[in-house]
Amino acid sequence: MIRIRRIGVVKTATVAAVMYAVMTLIVSLVILLPLAIIGVSMMPNGGAGGIGAGVAGVLIFALFGAAIYAAIGWVVTALACALYNLVAGWVGGIELQVEALAPAGPTGGSPVYAAPGGYAGSPGAPGQYPGYFPPPPGTSP
């Protein structure tokens, strides 16, 4: 078992904000752009500014929406991470059970295992697995 004791607030919020912005841009362009083109093309004389105005409006709306979603997503994620860190201090955090997978064997088949209880290349000591790095001296785990 490993335990998530703290979550980096700013880094996590920044990643979430970028994800919100990208998802908003994709959804806006996939849904709104075809609707704008269809809507403007159905107007008499192509509407006031033609299809170009409809496409420009959708692009401006998509960029504005992505910026708003990113900002709100950053704030909400930062608050959620800070709240998690507070609660994790009280109750110890979320525990996860992870499984380390050994690399594929030389023929690309199934993983190659070492002695029972360990993976090839791992020390086999309790709490150690491939990718495990012990905490620096003088810190608590």
Buried (B, 14 or more C-beta within 10 A) or exposed (E): EEEEBEBEBEEBBBBBBBBBBEBBBEBBBEEBBEEBBEEBEEEEEBBEEEBEBBBEBBBEEBBEBBBEBBEEBBEBBBEBBEEBBEEBEEEEBEEEEEEEEBEEEEEEEEEBEEEEEBBEEBEEEEEBBBEEEEEEEEEEE
